[in-house]
Amino acid sequence: MTMFNRNDKTTDTNAAAPAPPPSVKPEQPPTPAPAAPRPQAYAQPIASGQAPAVSHISKALKITGQLESTEDIQIEGEIDGDVRAVSVKVGANAKVKGTVRGDEVQVSGQVEGKIEAKKVILTRTARMSGDVIHQDITIESGAFIDGHCRPEFGKAAPPLAKPVHAPKPSSAEAAE
Amino acid sequence: MPAPFRNLSKQPPRAGEAEALPTSQLGTATTVTGVLDTEGELQVHGSVVGRINAERLVLCRHGHVEGDIVARDVRIGGRLNGRVFALNVTLDDTADVSGRIFHNTVTVARGARFEGRMPWRPPSYFEALDQLPETRP
């Protein structure tokens, strides 16, 4: 009995809070505002109709480990590990230590390690230490590169293209 | 490993300033294995295996996290298997969580699935949280 009384009291104190959500309709989509009466309540809806497939690593984010995507990745932060995506953009203040793989890799920041991509673009703010394996490379004036640039046509393409563009290789296998 | 709550001594950002937090986004097609460490906000639409340290974390509807989350504010609308250490935790109606939620305040929306424990801790616990405790399920 006392337990229930105490429960009643706590609900009373909660009800005295500035914004009580009185109406609880089951079919009403729950809005974040009444759910979290906090100054830090998240303004944006949690699940917009189209969840973004593109990833953005902001300058405040540091990742230690592996980063993989079947879409695009834009990096402004720091990554200690390997990155693999369709299109990787390494921003001007970004730092990547590890291998960057992709169909298209554009570097404006710092990469320490290796780049393996069909199309590589080193802009004039790029600092690249390590080897670049490419089919098509652009190096703008001002880019720093310390390593070998090696074109590779046979090997670089298939392992990259397979998980990305060929979701069902059964037909190809059947043809063989 | 930096202390998870290095920002906690500062005043928490006001609603207007909170927008200025640098926001990172992991898209639906992205998988991260390892440690993610940010002083800003992190929105996870994809999949993370490992540890997340953030000021604010939003695990979106189709997101999936396998591992521990340490943040000031955590909002979960996706799947989580692991532990949460956060002052303010919100489970949305699409949340599917199994594990433990160490919290100071918690909100659970109707429809959210949660299996495990939700231990309450005073704010000082999170301030002093340098190393995550070992817990057995």
Interface residues (C-beta under 8 A of the other chain):
Chain A: V24 P26 P30 P32 A35 A36 R38 P39 Q40 A41 Y42 A43 Q44 I46 A47 A51 P52 A53 V54 S55 H56 I57 S58 K59 A60 L61 K62 I63 T64 G65 Q66 L67 E68 S69 T70 E71 D72 I73 G77 G81 A85
Chain B: P12 P13 R14 A15 A18 E19 L21 P22 T23 S24 Q25 L26 G27 T28 A29 T30 T31 V32 T33 G34 V35 L36 D37 T38 E39 G40 L42 H45 G46 G50 R56 V58 C60 R61 H62 R72 D73 R75 G77 N88 T90 D92 D93 T94 T105 T107 A109 R110 G111
